[in-house]
Amino acid sequence: MERREVESFFERAASVRALVIGDLMLDEYLWGRAERISPEAPVQVVEVVREDLRLGGAGNVVHNLAALGASVSICSVIGADENGALLRSTFQTKGIELAGLFEDPARRTSKKTRVIAANQQIVRIDRETKSPIDATCQGALLEYLAANCGGFDVIVVSDYLKGVLTPEVLSAVCQAGRRLGIPVVVDPKGNDYAKYHGATLLTPNRKEAEIASGVAIADLESLELAADRLLDGLELDALLITRSEAGMSLFQKQGSAVHIPTVAREVYDVTGAGDTVISVLSLGLACGLTLPQAAWIANVAAGIAVGKLGTSTVSPQEIVAEVGHALKDSDSKIKNLDVLAHLVASERSRGKKVVFTNGCFDLLHVGHVKYLQKARELGDLLVVGLNSDASVRRLKGEKRPLIEEAERAHILAALDCIDFVVLFDDDTPLRLIEALAPDILVKGGDYRVEEVVGRELVEARGGRVELVQFVDGRSTSRIIEKILASY
C-alpha cells in the first residue's frame, strides 16, 4: 500500500465503532537506577526515579484503538477497588464508553508492576484475580452483548486468562458476530482454542499456534499444516500467526498464504506488540481493507511498537511516516481526496490562499514546469489534480499515457512549487474542485475563462480564474514527434 492509501484508511477510522471485550489491567512501571547490591540479601537495590501507570491487557487494546481514531466501548469486569476506580477514571478521560464495564467487589483488579533499571526489567509483581467471573457478572456481560453487539463495526476479544472470558461469554460473542455480520477478532490464550470456535480471525503467535494445533512448527510446510488444522477445526475465516523476527503469516479459507516479512528495526520491548497488531488489524477490517492490506499495516505498526519500552500505543502519524519512509519528499505530497480536503481546509483556516490546477502531465517538460511555477506564485498553496491512466486514455487515446500515474504523481510531487498532488479518474476535475474549494483556479492560456470547468463554483465562493500562458513550442506531442523522427 502507498502512503496516501494508508492516510485514507486512518481518515475512515474515525467513523469506526469498536467493542473490546476481555481482561483489563493496569501496568505500573517503576524506573530507576541499580548501582549497588543490598547488604540484607544478594539482590540489587533500585533507586526509583520515575513512576508510570499505563493501561494493560485489554485496556492496551482499547488505548491503541482510541489512539488510531476509533470510537471504543468496553465490555469487562473489574474489582470495586482503588485500581478499578483508577482504570475507570482513566478510560473516562479518554472518552471511552463504559456502559459494559461491571464491578465485582469479590474480585481484585489486575495490576502488574515492573521494576526497570538501565532499560531492563529486573522483576515483575502481579496482583490479580484469575478465577472465572461469577454467574451474576457473566449474566450482566451476556445481557449487555445481546442488547448492544449490533451497534459496532468490529468486536475485539483480548484474552489474558484472567477469568472474564468464560466459554459462555466467548460463545455469545462469536455467535453474535456471525449472526450480525460483524468481524470478531481474537487475541487468544491457553491450550484449548475450542472456546474461540466461529470467530472471524485469530492472531496467535508461533508458540501458541503450535500448542493449539498440536503441530511442531519448524518450517513453512509445518506452519501451513498447523494453520489448516486451526482454520478447519475452529471454522475461522482467517488466521494470522505472528512469528517474531520472521514476520507474520496470514492464512484464509480461500487463497494462498501471505507471508509478510518483519519491519527491520531495533527491538527494545515486545510487551504489548500483540495488542498493537490486533488493534490495527481489527480497524482495517472495520474500514473495509482486505485482510492482506490490514495485516501489512499491522506489521508496520508492530515494528514501531517493539521500538518502544513497555506497553505503548502507535499513532497514525507514526505509521504513515514509516510507510512513506522510502520516498520521504515526494510521497508525502501525494494524497487521496478525503485526506487532502481536510488538509486544505485546515490551511485555509490559517489564512492561506489555495491555488488549484489540473492536467495529464505526461512526459513532464519545461513548459509544464514554468506553468506550475507561475500558478504557485498566485497563492500560498498549489494543489495539482492529476488525471489517472484511465482518464488520460479516454482523453488522448489508447497509446497514452507514456508514463503511468504513480510515476507521474511522484515526478510532480518532487517539484518545489507543488504542495500536494491528487489523482482523479473522472474526465473533468469538477469533483475535486467541489471538495477542495480553491481560491484560485488556474488553466492554460489556450482556454477562455468561460470554458474552464469549475469556474462557477470558484467564483460563487469569491474566488477567481487565472489563465497562464504555456511556453511556446513546448509540448508532449512535439517531444513524441521528435523521438519518432530521430529513432
C-alpha positions in Angstrom: 0.0 0.0 0.0 1.1 3.5 -0.7 1.2 6.3 1.9 -1.9 8.0 0.5 -3.9 4.8 0.8 -2.8 4.4 4.4 -3.7 8.0 5.2 -7.2 7.4 3.7 -7.5 4.3 5.9 -7.0 6.4 9.0 -9.3 9.1 7.8 -12.1 6.4 7.7 -11.1 5.0 11.1 -12.7 8.0 12.8 -16.1 6.6 11.9 -15.4 3.1 13.3 -17.2 1.9 16.4 -15.3 -0.9 18.1 -16.1 -3.1 21.1 -13.3 -4.5 23.2 -14.1 -7.4 25.5 -11.6 -9.0 27.7 -9.3 -8.8 30.8 -8.5 -5.3 31.9 -5.4 -4.5 34.0 -3.0 -1.7 35.0 0.6 -1.8 34.0 2.8 0.1 36.5 6.4 0.9 35.7 9.0 1.8 38.3 12.0 3.3 36.5 15.2 3.6 38.5 18.9 3.1 38.9 20.5 -0.1 40.2 24.1 0.7 41.2 24.6 -1.5 44.3 23.8 -4.8 46.0 21.7 -4.8 49.2 23.6 -5.7 52.4 20.4 -7.5 53.5 20.3 -10.1 50.7 22.1 -10.8 47.3 19.7 -8.5 45.4 20.0 -5.3 43.5 18.9 -2.1 45.2 16.8 0.0 42.8 16.5 3.7 43.4 13.2 4.7 41.9 13.3 8.0 40.0 10.1 7.8 38.0 6.8 6.0 38.1 4.5 5.4 35.2 1.0 3.9 35.1 -0.4 2.6 31.8 -3.4 0.7 30.6 -2.6 -3.0 30.2 -4.3 -6.2 28.9 -7.5 -5.5 27.0 -7.0 -1.9 28.2 -4.0 -1.5 26.0 -6.1 -2.7 23.0 -8.7 0.0 23.9 -5.9 2.6 24.2 -4.4 1.6 20.8 -7.8 1.7 19.0 -8.6 5.1 20.5 -5.1 6.4 19.6 -5.8 5.2 16.0 -9.0 7.3 15.9 -11.8 4.8 16.6 -14.7 5.2 19.0 -14.3 2.4 21.6 -16.5 0.7 24.1 -15.5 -1.7 26.8 -17.2 -4.9 28.0 -15.4 -6.4 31.1 -15.4 -6.9 34.8 -13.1 -5.2 37.3 -12.9 -5.1 41.1 -14.6 -2.5 43.3 -11.2 -1.3 44.5 -8.7 1.5 44.1 -7.2 0.1 40.9 -10.6 -0.4 39.4 -11.5 3.2 40.1 -8.3 4.3 38.5 -9.0 2.3 35.4 -12.5 3.7 35.2 -11.3 7.3 35.5 -8.5 6.8 33.0 -11.0 5.5 30.4 -13.4 8.3 31.1 -10.7 10.9 30.4 -10.0 9.2 27.0 -13.7 9.3 26.1 -14.2 5.5 26.3 -17.8 4.2 26.6 -18.2 2.3 29.8 -21.8 1.0 29.8 -20.4 -2.5 29.5 -18.0 -2.2 32.4 -19.2 -4.0 35.6 -17.7 -4.3 39.1 -17.4 -7.3 41.4 -16.5 -6.5 45.0 -15.1 -10.0 45.4 -12.5 -9.6 42.5 -9.2 -7.8 42.5 -8.5 -5.5 39.6 -5.3 -6.8 37.9 -2.2 -4.8 38.3 1.3 -5.7 37.1 4.3 -3.8 38.5 7.5 -3.9 36.5 10.8 -2.6 38.1 13.1 -1.3 35.4 16.7 -0.2 35.6 19.1 0.6 32.7 16.1 -0.1 30.4 15.9 -3.7 31.6 13.2 -5.4 33.6 14.5 -6.6 37.0 11.3 -8.0 38.4 7.6 -8.1 37.8 5.0 -8.2 40.6 1.4 -9.4 39.8 -1.6 -8.6 41.9 -4.8 -10.1 40.4 -7.7 -12.5 40.5 -7.6 -15.3 37.9 -10.8 -17.3 38.8 -13.7 -17.1 36.3 -16.3 -14.4 36.9 -19.4 -15.5 38.9 -22.8 -16.1 37.4 -24.1 -12.6 38.2 -21.2 -10.9 36.4 -21.5 -13.3 33.5 -25.2 -12.6 33.2 -24.5 -8.9 33.1 -22.0 -9.3 30.3 -24.3 -11.6 28.3 -27.2 -9.1 28.7 -25.0 -6.2 27.5 -23.8 -8.2 24.5 -27.3 -9.2 23.5 -28.5 -5.6 23.6 -25.5 -3.8 22.1 -23.5 -6.0 19.7 -25.4 -4.8 16.6 -24.2 -1.3 17.2 -20.5 -2.0 16.5 -18.4 -2.4 13.3 -15.9 -4.8 14.9 -15.6 -6.8 18.1 -12.1 -7.3 19.5 -11.6 -10.1 22.0 -8.5 -9.7 24.2 -8.0 -12.9 26.3 -5.4 -12.8 29.1 -6.9 -15.8 31.0 -7.9 -13.7 34.0 -11.5 -15.1 34.1 -13.6 -12.5 32.3 -13.9 -14.5 29.0 -15.8 -17.6 30.1 -16.8 -20.2 27.5 -20.4 -18.9 27.6 -19.3 -15.3 27.0 -17.0 -16.2 24.2 -19.7 -18.4 22.5 -22.1 -15.5 22.7 -19.6 -13.1 21.1 -18.7 -15.4 18.2 -22.4 -16.3 17.6 -23.4 -12.6 17.6 -20.6 -11.7 15.2 -21.7 -14.5 12.7 -25.4 -13.6 13.1 -24.9 -9.9 12.6 -22.1 -10.0 10.1 -19.6 -8.2 12.4 -16.0 -9.3 12.4 -14.8 -10.9 15.7 -11.1 -10.7 16.0 -9.4 -12.7 18.8 -6.1 -12.5 20.5 -6.1 -16.0 22.0 -4.5 -17.5 25.1 -4.3 -21.0 26.6 -4.1 -24.5 25.3 -7.7 -25.1 24.2 -8.9 -23.0 21.3 -12.3 -24.7 21.1 -13.7 -21.7 23.1 -13.0 -19.5 20.0 -15.0 -21.6 17.6 -16.7 -19.5 15.0 -14.6 -16.3 15.4 -13.7 -14.4 12.3 -9.9 -14.2 12.9 -7.4 -15.4 15.5 -3.9 -13.9 16.0 -1.8 -16.4 17.9 2.0 -16.2 18.0 4.0 -19.2 16.7 4.3 -21.0 20.0 0.6 -20.5 20.7 -0.3 -21.9 17.3 1.9 -24.9 17.9 0.2 -25.7 21.2 -3.3 -25.2 19.9 -2.8 -27.2 16.7 -0.6 -29.9 18.1 1.9 -29.3 15.3 5.5 -28.5 15.9 6.2 -25.6 13.6 9.7 -25.9 12.1 9.3 -24.7 8.5 6.7 -23.3 6.2 5.2 -26.7 5.5 4.5 -27.4 9.2 3.3 -23.8 9.6 0.7 -24.3 6.9 -0.4 -27.7 8.4 -0.9 -26.0 11.8 -2.8 -23.2 10.2 -5.1 -25.6 8.2 -5.9 -27.5 11.4 -6.9 -24.4 13.2 -8.9 -22.9 10.3 -10.9 -26.0 9.7 -11.3 -27.2 13.3 -12.5 -23.8 14.6 -14.3 -22.8 11.4 -12.4 -19.5 11.2 -12.4 -17.2 8.2 -8.7 -16.4 8.7 -5.7 -16.9 10.9 -2.8 -14.5 11.4 0.3 -16.2 13.0 2.9 -13.7 14.3 6.4 -15.2 14.0 8.7 -12.7 15.8 11.7 -11.9 13.6 10.2 -14.0 10.7 7.3 -11.5 10.4 3.6 -12.6 10.1 1.8 -15.3 8.1 -1.8 -14.8 7.0 -4.0 -17.8 6.2 -7.5 -17.6 4.8 -10.2 -20.1 3.8 -9.8 -19.0 0.2 -6.5 -18.2 -1.4 -2.8 -18.8 -0.8 -0.9 -18.0 2.4 0.5 -14.5 2.6 3.9 -14.2 4.4 4.8 -10.6 5.5 8.4 -10.0 6.5 9.2 -8.1 9.7 10.0 -4.4 9.5 13.6 -4.2 10.4 14.3 -2.0 13.5 16.0 -2.3 16.9 13.8 -4.2 19.4 13.5 -2.7 22.8 10.5 -4.5 24.2 7.8 -6.8 22.7 5.4 -6.1 25.6 2.0 -5.1 24.0 3.1 -5.6 20.4 0.3 -8.2 20.0 -2.2 -5.6 21.2 -1.0 -3.2 18.5 -1.3 -5.9 15.9 -4.9 -6.8 16.8 -5.9 -3.2 17.1 -4.7 -2.2 13.6 -5.9 -5.5 12.1 -9.4 -5.0 13.6 -9.6 -1.4 12.5 -8.6 -2.4 8.9 -11.4 -5.0 8.7 -13.9 -2.5 10.0 -12.8 0.1 7.4 -13.1 -2.4 4.5 -9.5 -3.2 3.8 -8.6 -6.7 2.6 -7.0 -9.0 5.1 -3.6 -8.8 3.4 -3.8 -5.0 3.5 -4.8 -4.9 7.1 -2.1 -7.4 8.1 0.5 -5.4 6.2 -0.3 -2.2 8.1 -0.5 -4.1 11.4 3.0 -5.4 10.7 4.3 -1.9 10.1 2.7 -0.8 13.4 4.2 -3.8 15.3 7.6 -2.8 14.1 7.1 0.7 15.6 5.7 -0.7 18.9 8.7 -3.0 19.6 10.9 0.0 19.3 9.3 1.4 22.5 9.7 0.3 26.0 6.7 -1.0 27.8 3.0 -1.1 26.7 2.7 1.8 24.3 0.4 3.0 21.5 1.3 3.7 17.9 -0.1 6.8 16.3 -1.5 7.1 12.7 1.2 9.7 12.0 4.0 7.2 13.0 2.6 4.5 10.7 2.1 6.9 7.8 5.6 8.2 8.2 7.0 4.7 8.3 5.1 3.7 5.2 6.4 6.8 3.3 10.0 6.5 4.6 11.3 5.2 1.2 10.1 8.2 -0.7 10.1 10.9 2.0 9.7 14.0 0.0 7.5 13.2 -3.0 5.4 10.5 -1.3 4.3 12.8 1.5 2.8 15.2 -1.0 0.5 12.7 -2.8 -2.9 12.5 -1.1 -6.2 10.9 -1.6 -9.1 13.4 -1.8 -10.6 12.6 1.6 -7.4 13.4 3.4 -6.5 16.3 1.2 -9.9 18.0 1.7 -9.2 18.2 5.4 -5.6 19.4 5.0 -6.6 22.2 2.5 -9.5 23.3 4.8 -7.1 23.5 7.7 -4.6 25.5 5.7 -7.3 27.9 4.5 -8.5 28.4 8.1 -5.0 29.8 8.8 -5.4 32.3 6.1 -3.6 30.6 3.2 -4.8 31.1 -0.3 -5.3 27.8 -2.2 -4.5 27.5 -5.9 -5.7 24.6 -8.0 -4.8 23.3 -11.5 -5.0 20.0 -13.2 -3.7 18.1 -16.2 -2.2 14.9 -17.5 1.5 16.0 -17.3 2.6 13.0 -19.4 6.3 13.5 -20.2 6.9 16.5 -17.9 8.8 19.2 -19.8 9.9 22.8 -19.2 6.6 24.2 -20.4 4.8 22.3 -17.6 7.3 23.4 -15.0 7.1 27.1 -15.9 3.3 26.9 -16.0 3.3 25.3 -12.5 5.7 27.8 -11.1 3.6 30.7 -12.3 0.5 29.0 -10.8 2.2 28.7 -7.4 3.1 32.4 -7.4 -0.6 33.2 -7.4 -1.2 31.9 -3.9 0.2 30.2 -0.8 -0.6 26.5 -1.6 -0.6 24.8 -5.0 -2.7 21.6 -5.4 -2.4 19.7 -8.7 -5.2 17.4 -9.9 -3.6 14.6 -11.9 -5.6 12.6 -14.5 -5.4 8.9 -13.8 -4.2 6.5 -16.6 -7.8 5.5 -17.4 -8.8 9.2 -17.6 -5.8 10.0 -19.9 -6.7 7.2 -22.2 -10.2 8.5 -22.6 -8.9 12.0 -23.3 -5.9 11.3 -25.5 -6.3 7.7 -26.9 -5.2 4.2 -26.0 -1.5 4.9 -26.6 -1.3 7.3 -23.8 -0.1 7.9 -21.2 3.5 7.2 -21.8 4.3 7.3 -18.1 1.9 5.6 -15.6 0.0 7.5 -13.0 2.1 6.6 -9.9 5.3 7.8 -11.6 3.7 11.0 -12.9 2.5 11.7 -9.4 5.9 11.3 -7.9 7.6 13.4 -10.6 5.2 16.2 -10.0 5.4 15.9 -6.2 9.2 16.3 -6.5 8.8 19.9 -7.7 9.2 22.5 -5.0 6.4 24.7 -6.4 3.8 21.9 -5.8 2.4 21.4 -2.3 0.0 18.5 -3.0 -0.9 16.1 -5.8 -4.2 14.2 -6.0 -5.2 11.7 -8.7 -8.6 11.7 -10.2 -10.4 9.3 -12.5 -13.1 11.5 -14.0 -13.0 13.2 -17.3 -13.0 16.6 -15.5 -11.8 17.8 -12.1 -15.2 19.1 -11.1 -15.5 16.7 -8.1 -12.0 17.8 -6.9 -12.9 21.5 -7.2 -16.1 20.9 -5.2 -14.3 19.2 -2.4 -11.2 21.4 -2.2 -12.9 24.8 -2.8 -9.8 26.6 -4.2 -9.5 30.3 -4.0 -7.8 30.5 -7.5 -8.5 28.1 -10.4 -5.6 28.1 -13.0 -5.8 26.8 -16.6 -3.6 27.3 -19.6 -3.8 30.3 -21.9 -5.3 28.2 -24.7 -8.6 28.3 -22.7 -11.2 31.1 -22.4 -12.4 31.8 -18.8 -15.9 30.8 -19.5 -14.7 27.4 -20.7 -12.9 26.5 -17.5 -14.6 23.6 -15.6 -15.5 24.6 -12.1 -15.4 28.4 -12.8 -18.9 28.9 -11.4 -18.1 27.1 -8.2 -14.9 29.1 -7.5 -16.4 32.5 -8.4 -19.5 31.8 -6.3 -17.2 31.5 -3.3 -15.5 34.7 -4.1 -12.5 33.1 -5.9 -11.3 33.7 -9.4 -10.0 32.0 -12.5 -6.5 32.8 -13.9 -5.2 31.8 -17.3 -1.4 31.1 -17.5 0.4 31.1 -20.9 2.4 28.0 -21.8 6.0 28.3 -23.1 5.8 28.4 -26.9 6.9 25.3 -28.8 6.9 23.0 -25.7 4.5 20.1 -25.7 4.4 16.4 -25.1 3.2 15.8 -28.6 6.3 17.6 -30.1 8.6 15.5 -27.9 7.0 12.3 -29.1 7.3 13.5 -32.7 10.9 14.3 -32.3 11.7 10.9 -30.7 9.9 9.2 -33.6 11.7 11.2 -36.2 15.1 10.7 -34.6 14.8 7.0 -33.7 
